[in-house]
Amino acid sequence: MSEPENFIPESYPCNQCHAGVLQPRFVTYFTWLGAELITVPHFPAWICDVCGKRDYDEKAIQWLTMLLDPNAGKPTTNHHRTPPFPRPHPSAPRPHLDS
């Protein structure tokens, strides 16, 4: 029987010490943003029960990176913007439809 695509194992062997097992836990994640230390409580990680190796959840890292991006929330500039169509003058004759 095949595993579902979104199946997440409850634990898996540690590839660093080869003796322990990585198990899912929630930890406080620390990272630097410029000169500031940022802490994120309850961050998903896989922790080895023997050597303590930490593997962080990839989707959570991507989400955090997006949130901490210095350009997050700022409008993007589009240098290849096409100019708007010229507006007709009020005195210009309007085109009429053929019926």
N, C-alpha and C positions, 0 to 999 in steps of 0.2 A: 504494500500500500504506500502511495507517495505522500509526502508531507505537504501541507498547504503552503502557498507562496509566502504568506506572512507569518509563518511559524517561527517562534522565538524559543530556542532551547532554554530550559531552566538552569542549566549549567553546561560548561564545556571545559576540556582540559587546558591547563595553562601552557602556553608555548614558550614561556621563559624558564620556569623551574622544572617543568615536566613532571612535577609531583603533586601540585595542587589543582584545584578546580576553581574556575572563574564562575562566580555567582552574581546575579543581579542585586544591586543595592542602590540606595539613594545616598549621595554624599554631598559635601559642600565643595563646589568647583571653584578654583581660584585661577584668575588670569589677569594679565596686565593690559591696560588700555592706556597707552602712552606712559605717563608717570603715575597713573592711578591703579591701585590694586582693586579688582572687581571680584566680589564673592557672590556665588549663586548657590543658595541652599536647595536641598532636595533635588540634586541633579542626578539623572540616571547614569549608572556606571556598572561595569563588571569587575569584581574584585577577586583576586586569587586568595584563597584561604590559607596558603602556605607562605608565599613570598610577598603578597600584598600588591602585586602588579595591578594597575588600573587600566582598563579599556573603557573609554567613554562612548556613550551612545552616539553614533554618527549623525543621526537626524537631529538630536538635541544640540550637537556642536554646530551644525549648519544653521539651525534656528538662532542660536546664541550669536553666532558670527554676524548674521543678518541684523539682529537687534543692536549689536555693538558697532556696526558700521558707521563711521562718522558722517557718511552721506545719507543715512537712513532718514526718511521723511522729507528730504530736500527735493525740490522739483528738479528734474533732469533737463538739461539743455539739449535741444535738438538743432545741431548746426546745419542740417540738410533740410530745413523746413522750406516748403514751397510757398511762394508769396501768395497772398489771397487774390481772388479774382477782383478786377476793378469793379467798383459799384457804378451803376448807371446814374447819370444826372437826372434830376427830376424833370428837366425840360426835354430829355431825349425821348424820341418816339418809342412806344412799346411795340414789340413784335406781336403780330396777331396770328392766330392759328388758322390754317386752311381747313374748311369743313367739307 
